[in-house]
Amino acid sequence: MTAAVDAPRVASRKAAGASAGKGPGPRSDAWARRLPLLPALIFLIVLTQLPFIVTLITSFMNWNAYYPEERGFAGLDNFTRVLTDVATRNAILTTIVLTATVVLVSLALGLGIALLLDRQFRGRGIVRTMMIAPFLVVPVAASLLWKHALYNPEYGLFNGLLTAVWGLFGSNDPPQVDWISSMPLIAIEASLIWQWTPFMMLILLAGLQSRPLDVIEAAKLDGASSWQVFRYMTFPHLRQYLELAGLLGAIYVVQNFDAVFTITSGGLGTSNLPFTIYQTFYNAHDYGRASAAGVVVVIGTIIIATFALRTVSTLFKEESK
């Protein structure tokens, strides 16, 4: 009697187990969500990782198009040549100076503009759009604009302003400054600062709008001045946004090629590491050494990007609390 009663229960359990094993489980659901993204992932790997692997392999080879018979494995010789070559060391130093100057000045200007645009005034939306416009200009077009419309010693805007100022003082012999020849690195830095200040402003403006306004209003009611509110409340709140903007800006500026190539063509001591890689690859046709220098740039960029990702994850954790 007992066996007859238990038989249907055992059969039902087996049927349930079989249906659970064959039916869709958590793992199949996860694959169903990931499968549509697989083509994009494969395309991204083919587009980005395969060229880097080829570059990494080439960096360990002695490969110069002018001497095809000498092609072979070179070990770490290309990296040694990159780090000991005087021109490459100067290019690395120029890259560091250019990146640090552009990022720091853009951060300072972006912070000031963000503080102004955070206030309520008529036409604020239009002004914000106009301030973002330089960042939307194509880098090569921006460099050409600065080189010809602003820096040109004959018809550039800067010399035109100098002529107008000298005319106000009654002088008939205004100076005609060749801005690129007299200050080449500053000329490149100015164009990049103009282009990257809106980027810094956007990040810092987002940080300003995430401040706890009730706490700030309470501090003002307690007698805190505007400087005290900025120093003890706004600036500490913006610290991680400043770090994020600086790190992201450094990732992009350290790889800048357009401004150096367009404004000075790498001359007058303005050749940075990306331009040196370009010269080594396309002019000297030394593919091994150019690839080694490219790997050095990638490693430096990865180091900076690691700190940027940590800053982003910290911001997300704080906002989720």
C-alpha positions in Angstrom: 0.0 0.0 0.0 2.8 2.4 0.9 4.8 1.6 -2.2 1.7 2.2 -4.3 1.2 5.6 -2.7 4.9 6.6 -3.0 5.2 5.6 -6.7 3.4 8.6 -8.1 5.5 11.0 -5.9 8.8 9.4 -7.1 7.6 9.6 -10.7 6.6 13.3 -10.3 10.0 14.1 -8.7 11.8 12.5 -11.6 9.7 14.4 -14.2 10.3 17.7 -12.4 14.1 17.0 -12.3 14.1 16.1 -16.0 12.2 19.3 -16.9 14.5 21.4 -14.7 17.6 19.9 -16.4 16.3 20.5 -19.8 14.5 23.8 -19.2 16.2 27.2 -19.3 18.2 27.9 -16.2 20.2 30.9 -14.8 23.2 30.0 -17.0 21.2 29.8 -20.2 19.5 33.1 -19.3 22.8 34.8 -18.9 24.0 33.5 -22.3 20.8 34.7 -23.8 21.5 38.2 -22.6 25.2 38.1 -23.6 24.9 36.5 -27.0 23.6 39.7 -28.9 26.7 41.5 -27.6 29.2 38.8 -28.9 29.5 40.2 -32.4 30.3 43.7 -31.1 32.9 42.2 -28.7 34.6 40.2 -31.4 34.7 43.3 -33.7 36.2 45.3 -30.8 38.9 42.7 -30.2 39.7 42.4 -33.9 39.8 46.2 -34.3 41.9 47.1 -31.2 43.7 44.1 -29.7 45.0 42.4 -32.8 46.8 45.5 -34.0 48.3 45.9 -30.6 49.5 42.3 -30.6 51.1 42.8 -34.0 52.8 46.0 -32.7 54.0 44.2 -29.6 55.5 41.4 -31.7 57.1 44.0 -34.1 58.7 45.8 -31.2 60.9 42.8 -30.5 62.1 42.6 -34.1 64.9 44.3 -36.0 62.8 45.5 -39.0 63.8 48.4 -41.1 62.4 48.7 -44.7 65.8 50.1 -45.9 67.6 47.0 -44.7 65.2 44.1 -45.4 68.0 41.5 -45.3 68.7 42.3 -41.7 65.2 41.5 -40.4 65.1 39.2 -37.4 64.6 38.9 -33.6 66.1 41.8 -31.7 65.0 41.1 -28.1 64.9 44.3 -26.0 67.3 46.2 -28.2 64.5 48.4 -29.6 63.3 49.4 -26.2 66.9 50.1 -25.1 67.4 52.4 -28.2 64.1 54.2 -27.4 65.0 54.9 -23.8 68.7 55.8 -24.6 68.2 57.9 -27.7 68.7 61.6 -27.1 65.9 62.7 -29.5 63.5 60.2 -27.9 64.3 61.4 -24.4 63.7 65.0 -25.4 60.4 63.9 -27.0 59.4 62.2 -23.8 60.3 65.3 -21.8 58.4 67.5 -24.2 55.4 65.2 -23.9 55.4 65.5 -20.1 55.8 69.3 -20.2 53.1 69.6 -22.8 50.6 67.3 -21.1 51.2 68.8 -17.6 50.8 72.4 -18.8 47.7 71.7 -20.9 46.0 69.7 -18.2 46.7 72.0 -15.2 45.8 75.2 -17.0 42.7 73.7 -18.5 41.7 72.5 -15.1 42.1 75.9 -13.6 40.2 77.7 -16.4 37.5 75.0 -16.4 37.0 75.3 -12.7 36.6 79.1 -12.9 34.2 78.8 -15.9 32.2 76.0 -14.2 31.8 78.2 -11.0 30.5 81.0 -13.2 28.1 78.8 -15.2 26.8 77.2 -12.0 25.0 80.5 -11.1 21.6 81.4 -12.2 21.5 84.1 -15.0 19.5 84.8 -18.1 20.8 82.9 -21.2 22.8 80.4 -19.2 21.9 77.6 -21.6 23.2 79.5 -24.6 26.4 80.4 -22.8 27.0 76.8 -21.8 26.5 75.7 -25.4 28.9 78.3 -26.7 31.5 77.3 -24.1 31.3 73.7 -25.2 31.8 74.5 -28.8 35.7 74.5 -28.9 35.7 70.9 -27.7 33.4 69.9 -30.6 35.8 71.3 -33.3 37.8 68.7 -35.2 41.4 68.7 -33.7 43.1 69.3 -37.1 40.6 72.1 -38.0 41.3 73.7 -34.6 45.0 73.5 -35.1 44.7 75.1 -38.6 42.5 77.8 -37.2 45.1 78.7 -34.6 48.0 78.5 -37.1 46.5 80.6 -39.8 43.7 82.7 -38.4 45.4 83.7 -35.1 49.2 83.1 -35.3 49.9 84.2 -38.8 52.3 87.2 -38.7 50.8 88.9 -41.7 47.0 88.6 -41.4 46.6 86.8 -38.0 44.1 88.1 -35.4 46.8 88.5 -32.7 48.9 90.8 -34.8 45.8 92.6 -35.9 45.0 93.4 -32.3 48.5 94.5 -31.7 48.2 96.9 -34.6 45.0 98.3 -33.3 46.4 98.8 -29.8 49.5 100.5 -31.2 47.3 102.7 -33.4 45.5 104.0 -30.2 48.8 105.2 -28.9 49.7 106.9 -32.2 52.4 104.5 -33.3 52.8 103.9 -37.0 55.2 101.0 -36.6 53.4 98.2 -34.7 55.3 95.0 -34.0 54.7 92.0 -36.2 55.3 89.0 -34.0 55.9 85.6 -35.5 54.1 83.7 -32.6 55.0 80.2 -33.7 58.7 80.9 -34.3 59.2 82.9 -31.1 57.2 80.7 -28.7 56.5 77.3 -30.5 55.7 75.1 -27.5 53.4 77.8 -25.9 51.7 78.2 -29.3 50.8 74.5 -29.2 49.8 74.6 -25.6 47.5 77.6 -26.1 45.6 75.8 -28.9 45.2 72.6 -26.8 44.1 74.6 -23.7 41.5 76.3 -25.7 40.2 72.9 -26.9 40.3 71.0 -23.6 39.0 73.6 -21.2 35.4 72.9 -22.1 36.0 69.2 -21.4 37.3 70.0 -17.9 34.4 72.5 -17.4 31.8 69.9 -18.2 33.1 67.4 -15.6 33.5 70.0 -12.9 30.1 71.5 -13.7 28.6 68.1 -13.2 30.4 67.9 -9.9 29.1 71.3 -8.8 25.5 70.3 -9.5 25.8 67.2 -7.4 26.7 69.2 -4.2 24.3 68.9 -1.2 22.7 72.4 -1.6 20.9 72.2 1.8 24.2 71.9 3.6 25.6 74.8 1.7 22.5 76.9 2.5 22.8 76.0 6.2 26.5 77.1 6.2 25.6 80.4 4.6 22.9 81.0 7.2 25.5 80.3 9.9 27.6 83.2 8.5 30.0 81.3 6.2 31.4 83.5 3.4 31.6 82.5 -0.2 35.3 81.8 0.0 34.8 79.6 3.1 32.0 77.7 1.4 34.3 77.1 -1.6 37.4 76.2 0.4 35.8 73.9 3.0 32.8 72.5 1.2 32.9 72.9 -2.6 36.6 72.2 -3.3 36.7 69.0 -1.1 33.6 67.8 -2.9 35.2 68.5 -6.3 38.5 66.8 -5.5 37.7 63.5 -7.1 36.1 65.3 -10.1 39.3 67.3 -10.5 41.3 64.0 -10.4 39.0 62.4 -12.9 39.1 65.4 -15.3 42.9 65.6 -15.0 43.5 61.9 -15.6 41.1 61.7 -18.6 42.6 64.8 -20.0 46.1 63.4 -19.6 45.2 60.2 -21.4 44.1 62.2 -24.5 46.7 65.0 -24.4 49.7 62.6 -24.0 48.7 61.0 -27.3 48.2 64.4 -29.1 49.6 64.4 -32.7 47.3 66.8 -34.6 48.5 70.1 -33.0 52.2 69.3 -33.1 52.0 68.1 -36.8 49.8 71.0 -38.0 51.3 74.0 -36.1 55.0 73.3 -36.0 55.5 70.0 -37.9 57.5 68.8 -34.9 60.2 71.5 -35.3 61.6 74.1 -32.9 61.8 71.6 -30.1 58.1 70.7 -30.1 58.4 67.1 -31.2 56.5 65.0 -28.7 56.5 61.2 -28.5 53.6 60.5 -30.9 55.2 62.7 -33.5 58.6 61.0 -33.0 56.9 57.7 -33.5 55.4 59.0 -36.7 58.8 60.2 -37.9 60.5 56.9 -37.0 57.8 54.8 -38.8 57.1 56.8 -41.9 60.3 58.7 -42.5 63.0 56.3 -41.1 60.9 53.2 -41.8 62.3 51.7 -38.6 59.2 49.6 -37.8 60.7 47.8 -34.8 61.9 51.0 -33.0 58.6 52.8 -33.8 56.6 49.9 -32.4 58.7 49.8 -29.2 58.1 53.5 -28.7 54.4 52.9 -29.3 54.3 50.2 -26.7 56.0 52.6 -24.2 53.2 55.2 -24.9 50.5 52.5 -24.4 52.0 51.4 -21.1 52.1 55.0 -19.9 48.5 55.5 -21.0 47.4 52.3 -19.2 49.0 53.5 -16.0 47.1 56.8 -16.2 43.9 55.0 -17.2 44.1 52.7 -14.2 44.1 55.7 -11.8 41.2 57.2 -13.8 39.1 54.0 -13.5 39.8 53.9 -9.7 38.6 57.5 -9.4 35.4 56.7 -11.4 34.6 53.6 -9.3 35.1 55.7 -6.1 32.7 58.3 -7.4 30.1 55.7 -8.2 30.4 54.1 -4.8 30.0 57.4 -3.0 26.9 58.4 -5.1 25.3 55.0 -4.4 25.5 55.5 -0.6 
